[in-house]
């Protein structure tokens, strides 16, 4: 019988491998730039023509290669990065497979010039076949020039985009590399047009400002967090500054960028109830995990990774971002000149002098409440929440304790509060003013209280001397019956009466001005229609009930409050998890610094 299975020639095998590694010109640039970074380059220069289809040239000032290494680098699986299988568990370089250069050479006309400083080599290849090798003449470093990409695979070339599309993809690769490596200078030219030119030796925040703009970097806030899944640090955008449209930024592991839709979802969960629907905050987040807990060898282009405990890493991202949202820096500001954030750097090792828990411990501490926002135990009787603000109050009481058990607890001086237009509460701080929206603030308080009550078994309610009799539409009756158990745990005791009527025997008592009938009707309508952004943002029925109750039951704009009522609202707000944002994703607090006031008055 005639043998039908055959071993393919190296040229064919290399073209097949190139199909996995070399997807488009941007893939070539990514591989060559990563090689330059592994070689210790401090300056990387990239030139493309026709989007990289005609020419790609990447030059660096790295350590270069000897003649022997230059010849070997075009062989498949020839690499200086690893020596044995065990090295794959602890990779600290970008390249390690030895596939990039032979794959690129297999589908192009390639010229390689490299120098160690003592020895220079120049070689040319076409379709993976070396044509000639000669002595070169260049300074220390390497230049790889790729001409006529896919010249011998025209079918692949037909699927490339226009020069503008391919140039944009190359630019994105360079921007991502520049974001992760502020110590390296990058330059990108398309023909004679300079698309990127950033100097070496920048600090990270300055590099972000150069790439994204100074106005954007001033909307970012630092995150530093340590959890069971590892360590997280970087910058995330303030919720009030986030906009709709494409999201910029990325995740980095060992400064290697990677894609992970599940981590992007975890980022979104960290922002939950702080963002309006449809906006996408920008971010730069670095991860550090234990060796062996991540596999970077799962994607041909090394664009994805696999975590041994993906849920723990997702929790790390969610909790880290959540901790950032609890800080005062996450609140909206009226300041025209917001300072750049300081780069948080990696989380310190335990015992290294810095606080190793990062934002886990700093999250609440950094949510710098104004002077006097902490309260003593005697001040925790909430005027708006009957029976005290459940768990939230307890957290505030614990925060007020200084010293061990038995230590005397003293309430600090109170901030001065005053109400403006019966809608906003002004609070004096050491650094300026906080302007608090009383309705949004009370929304956050009620949401936090009810979600805590759900965890503890249910909210307390007040029996009505005269029960409410309310007529509802058939679909609203059905909705009340569907969520009857959750409504009962929220404090509403409801009984059906006839075909189109319910009787409400008990309700929560969140504040003295609470209109139970109006709140219940509006809640039922919102829950039944379910078309609002608020309803779509809820993760489950518990959150739907809590969000609608917070929205409909909170004190309204235009309601005059006494001094004690303002103080109780202020105290309860700063005892919540996220005091600076309401459940709609709007700010509860807007900051105005003393420095901004002085600038406005010319001081």
Secondary structure, 3 states (H helix, E strand, C coil): CCCCCCCCCHHHHHHHHHHHHCCCHHHHHHHHHHHHHHCCCCEEEEEEEHHHCCEEEEEECCCCCCHHHHHHCCCCCCCCCCCCHHHHHCCCCCCCCCCHHHHHHHCCEEEEEEECCCCEEEEEEECCEEEEEEECCCCCEEEEEEECCCCCCHHHHCCCCCHHHHHHHHHHHHHHHHHHCCCCEEEEEECCEEEEEECCCCCHHHHHHHHHCHHHHCCEEEEEEEECCEEEEEEEECHHHCCCCCCCEEEEECCEEEECHHHHHHHHHHCCCCCCCCCCCCEEEEEECCCCCEECCCCCCCCECEECCHHHHHHHHHHHHHHHHCCHHHCEECCCCCCCCCCCCCCCCCCCCCCCCEHHHHHHHHCCCCCCCCCCHHHCCCCCCCCCCCCHHHHHHHHHCCCCCCCCCCCCCCCCEEEECCCEEEEEECCEEEEEEHHHHHHHHHHHHHHHHHHHCCCCCEEEEEEEEEECCHHHHHHHHHCHHHHHHCCCEEEECCCCEEEEEEECCCCCCCCHHHHHHHHHHHHHHCCCHHHHHCCCHHHHHHHHHHHHHCCCCCCCCCHHHHHHHHHHHCCCCCCCECCCCCECEEEEEHHHHHHHCCC
